[in-house]
């Protein structure tokens, strides 16, 4: 009989218990049971259901709850603690019912309706570290929340907890307003949501043109409104990857606001016909689904930038936010005077997001055409420089390094404050091995915009290539905050924590990455990158059949893709198919730049290959570049 396979999944676990339950029961057992029953019936259980949770275990004074979303779990915890303060009002202090709450995100074992595993146990340990009315969470929960909910966190550092060999990094929410564990106090305050910074998500605008090929235009308008709103310092705006998981879906607005953890939503539609465009936009209150503002714009296509500015300014006005002068200038400054150049840039950006050799090539053509139409289009130059750097570094295409630097330099010349232009220059310098100069460029990009996705992503890669894993983790965690739906950064974090020997964290980030990768595969089945990165993660998790299936699908899409060859080698190394992994690596090695070889040198997926002379030879070639050049000149494909 075949062994029954253990079912696992990633989940957010909330553990709660009643503070001083034994004392309350000893004082008056019947009253305590009746009071707790009433709180559960009227408030606790409905609040959990409202946020999409499921109570899977009760232990008298304690509860374990599963959520599919960390944001929902934290929202629920905040609502419970806020509500209990209100429900205890007017009740003698010695009869208050207060909860301690712990939240963790981790790998769990499913057994029917019950859940087990370290992910569950850690939530219970965290709950014991929270004060009365308080909430404690693990570092992975803190990183997933980022600044999306505008909660105050206090870092308690690493704590030893029962039955865990490694210490756990613990955060308390709004510790300054909570009593410390076991300490008396007049009443426990709750985590404070800072109200001065409204949160908003711009859902993907619907393409109403009747032509799926026009999706790039409606997507581009969505992204540009996100960018414009992100320029407003007193507004928190969710990034592209997060909101685009809702593309093409029927959306319940109240539920979407809860899932995304925002107070407001923007939705709309775009219809392009000839030289005219119709844009509908609505601002919605997340709590009620009610419309706060709506407008329809029927304009010439050349007026599209003015429409975007008007939508952004109206949203800001509706939320009663006062713009700083530089923020107003940033919003009102059009990226280009040419609507045709803008259209090509949007098409290029759509191709770029697919991240394959062929899609980078197609994106490059679009960006080059945009520059041809507007020779001062800074964003198009920056995007072209990044594309050429990717093709040069990852696929070995013979674009002159100096030409790439000239392109990045033009982006900076035409817009010195454009962070992605400096990030593009840094990536080009990194690809040439000029790492000191690259670091200066990345740091300049982050000075201009700490939320620049490219700057954080490229510097994370830079640190990993240097073997500085702890610092690499900080940048990739920031990337996850900027674009929570990005599948690449959790897979990078999985590899980083593998290298650091922190295997529980590595597995957790692998499952986070797989969840996002599956969404990307459903949205873009023609894209091989989520399949190949996911295959390596599945192999690391021991899911051999799925890993083999995913890598076979990725190779079928483009067997000659250099990045696919590398990631397939990662998967085959972990699956024990070592000769196959080495064959792919030897083919890949001669087609990439020196910086990509530094990544390979530090990649823990290849630990099973270190005993093989073929692997050792590749490492020697990296450490002795002259030998590598000699080997290249003698090699015949």
C-alpha positions, 0 to 999 in steps of 0.5 A: 500500500502506498504511503499516504501523502501529508497535505501541507499549505501556507496559512496565517494562524491567529492564536488567542487566549483569555488573560487571567481565565483561571482567576475569573473562573475561580471568582465566579465560574457561571458568570465567567462562562456566560460572559465569555459565551456572550462575547464569542456569540456577539462579537469574537466569532462574527469578527473572525467570520467577517475577516475570512477566518476559520476557528479550527480549535478551541481549548476552553480559554483559547482559540486557534484561527486560520486565515488565507491572508496575513492582512486579514488576520492582522485586521481581525486581531486589531478589531478584536482588541479594539472591540474588547476595550469598548465591551469592557467599558463600565465593567469592573476592572477585575471582571474584564475579559481581555485577550492576548493574540499571537500571529504567525505565517507558516507551513501547516499540516492539514488533517481533516478540519484540524491543522498542525505543525510549527506554523501553528505552534509558533502562533501559540508561542507568540501569543504568550509573549503578548501583553493583555490586550496586545498582539505579538507577531513573527518577523515574517508577519511584520515583513508581509504587513510592511506599511500597508496597514500603518501599524506601529511595531516595536522590535523585541529582537530574538526570543527563545521560545519553548520547543523551538531550537532557534530563537524567533524574532518577535514584534509587538504592535503599538507596545507603547500603548500596551501593558507589558506581559504580566504587568498591571494597568488601568486597561490595555490599549489596542494597536493604533492605526495611524489615521493621518495616512489614508490607504488606497488601491487602484484596481486594474481598469477594464479594457472596454475596447472589445480587443484584448490586444488593447489591454496594455493601454488600460493596464498602462493607465492603471499603472500611471495613476498608481505612480501619480498617487504614489508621489503623494507623501500623505497617501499609502498606495498599493503597488502594481503586482498586488492589485493586478491579481484582481485583473479580469475578475468579478470583484466584491469591492468591500471584500477586496478592500478587506483583503488588500487592507485599504480604506479606499479603492479606485476602479474604472474602465477604458475604451479606445476608438481611433483617436478618441478615448473614454475613461470612467473612474470611481472612488469607493469607500472600502468599508461600505462599497459606496461611491464617493466620486465618479466621472466619465471623460470623453477626450481626444487620445492626446488628452490622456495625460490631462485625464490622468492628472485630473483623476489623481488630483480629484482623488486627492481632493476627495480624501482632503489631502493637501499636496506639497508643491513638488508633489503637485509638479510631479503629478502635473508633469507629463512623461512625454509630449507624444501620445504615440511614444507613450503607447509604445512605452506601455506596450514595452512595459507589458512585454517587460513584465513577462521577463523572458528572452523573447519578451525582453527583445520585444520590449526593447523594440517598443522602448526604442520606438518610443525614443524614436518618437520622443528623443527626450523620453527619460522613462523610455531610455531607463527602460531600454537600458535595463532591457539591454542590461538584462539581455547582456547579463542574463542571455549573453547578447552582444550589446556594447556595455558602453552603449548601455551606459550612454542610454542610462545617461540620457535618462538621467540627463533628461530627468535627473530625479528619476530613480529608475534611471539611476537604478538602470545605470547601476545595473549596467555598471554591475553587468560590466563588473564595475561594482563600486560605481554600481553601488553608488548609483543604486544608493543614489536611486534609493535617496531619490525614491526609497520605494523604487522597485528596481533600485531595491531589487537590483541592490538585493541581487548585488548583495547576494552576488557579494555573498552578503546574505543578511543585507540582501534579505533586507532589500528583498524584504523591501521589494516584497513590501513594495510589490507584495504579489511579486513572486521573484522576491520570496523565491530569492528570500528562500535561497537567502535563508537556505544559505543562512541555514534558516530552513523554516524561514526558507520553506515559508518564503518558498510557499509564499512565492509558489502562491504568487507564481501560481497566480502569475501562471494563471494570468500568463500561461505563456510565461516560463519564469514563474514555472521554473522558479517555482519548480526549484522551490517545489524541489526544495520542499520535497514535492518532486512530482510537481517540481518535475512537471513545472520544469518540464512545462517551462522547458517546453515553452522555450528550451533555449532560454538561458534563464530557464536552463539555469533554473532547471539546473537548480531544480534538477540539482535538488531532485538528485539528477546531477548530471542533467543539472551539470549539463545545463549549467555548462551550457549556461555558463558560457552565455552569461555575464560575470555578475550572473556567475557570482550569483551561481557561485553563491546559489545554495541550490547547487550544494548537492553538486559541490563534490563533482569535478565539473562543478568545481571546474566552473567555480575555478573559472569564476575565481580565475577570469583569465582562465574563463576567457581562455576556455571561452576562446577554445570552446566550440558549441 
